[in-house]
Amino acid sequence: VQLQASGGGLVQAGGSLSLSCAASGGTFSGYVMAWFRQVSGKERQFVAYITRGGGITLYGNSVKGRFTISRDNTMVALQMNGLTPEDTAVYYCGAGRFETWSHEAYHYWGQGTLVTVSS
């Protein structure tokens, strides 16, 4: 499956952004979808995942209550509210077979989209 992420940009602290990840070339419904983020020099950090049917979601502690992951037949989205400078990172969408917060379990990745939050 090929993934194409979009929606990043520059936003002021307290603002909102919505990321999208469009899937093609595979059976999208067969994958757990997740968002991770990465700051240069640091490990890829779990943000959220959503199960195949969309019925279960899990969030990292640092984004819980502020971010919302959702999906439809061809894409997964991440609505980000209450952004802070600590949310600045490159955001990646991933597709995998297992419901896990470990980036190692996701085998397909989008190209990343940069989110910058100014103070």
NORBEL-V561537 format. One record per residue. N is the residue number from 1. OMEGA is omega in radians with two decimals (999 if undefined). D_LAST is the distance of its C-alpha to the last C-alpha in Angstrom with 1 decimal. Layout:
# NORBEL-V561537
[[N	OMEGA	D_LAST] [N	OMEGA	D_LAST]]
This chain:
# NORBEL-V561537
[[1	3.10	36.9] [2	-3.09	34.4] [3	-3.14	30.8] [4	-3.12	28.5] [5	3.10	24.8] [6	3.02	22.7] [7	3.13	19.8] [8	3.12	16.8] [9	-3.13	14.3] [10	-3.13	10.9] [11	3.09	9.1] [12	3.09	6.2] [13	-3.09	5.3] [14	-3.10	8.8] [15	-3.08	10.5] [16	3.01	13.5] [17	3.07	15.2] [18	3.09	18.8] [19	3.08	20.4] [20	3.09	24.1] [21	-3.12	26.6] [22	-3.10	30.0] [23	3.07	33.1] [24	3.00	36.4] [25	3.13	39.5] [26	3.11	40.0] [27	-3.02	40.6] [28	-3.08	37.1] [29	-3.13	38.3] [30	-3.04	39.5] [31	2.84	36.2] [32	-3.13	33.6] [33	-3.07	30.2] [34	2.96	27.0] [35	3.02	23.4] [36	3.05	22.2] [37	-3.08	19.1] [38	3.01	19.2] [39	-3.09	17.1] [40	3.10	19.2] [41	-3.14	21.7] [42	3.12	21.4] [43	3.07	23.5] [44	-3.03	23.0] [45	3.11	21.6] [46	3.08	23.1] [47	-3.11	21.1] [48	2.93	24.0] [49	3.10	27.6] [50	-3.06	30.0] [51	-3.02	33.8] [52	-3.13	36.2] [53	3.14	37.1] [54	-3.03	33.6] [55	-3.10	34.9] [56	3.07	32.9] [57	3.08	29.3] [58	-3.09	27.6] [59	2.98	23.9] [60	-3.06	22.2] [61	-3.05	21.3] [62	-3.12	17.6] [63	-3.08	17.5] [64	3.13	20.5] [65	-3.14	20.3] [66	-3.09	17.3] [67	3.09	18.7] [68	3.09	22.2] [69	3.12	24.5] [70	3.12	27.5] [71	2.95	30.3] [72	-3.02	33.2] [73	-3.03	36.1] [74	-3.08	34.3] [75	3.02	30.6] [76	-3.08	27.9] [77	3.05	24.7] [78	3.07	21.4] [79	-3.06	19.6] [80	3.13	16.1] [81	3.10	14.7] [82	-3.06	12.1] [83	3.09	9.8] [84	3.11	7.4] [85	3.12	6.1] [86	3.08	9.7] [87	3.12	11.1] [88	-3.09	10.6] [89	2.89	14.4] [90	-3.09	17.5] [91	-3.12	19.1] [92	2.95	22.9] [93	-3.11	25.4] [94	3.10	28.6] [95	-3.13	32.1] [96	-3.09	34.5] [97	-3.03	37.6] [98	3.11	36.4] [99	-3.04	34.0] [100	3.08	32.0] [101	-3.11	28.6] [102	-3.11	29.9] [103	-3.11	28.8] [104	-3.11	32.3] [105	-3.13	33.9] [106	-2.98	32.3] [107	3.13	34.4] [108	-3.05	33.0] [109	2.93	29.5] [110	-3.02	27.6] [111	-3.13	26.2] [112	3.09	22.5] [113	-3.01	19.7] [114	3.02	16.3] [115	3.12	13.2] [116	-3.14	9.9] [117	-3.13	6.6] [118	-3.11	3.8] [119	999	0.0]]
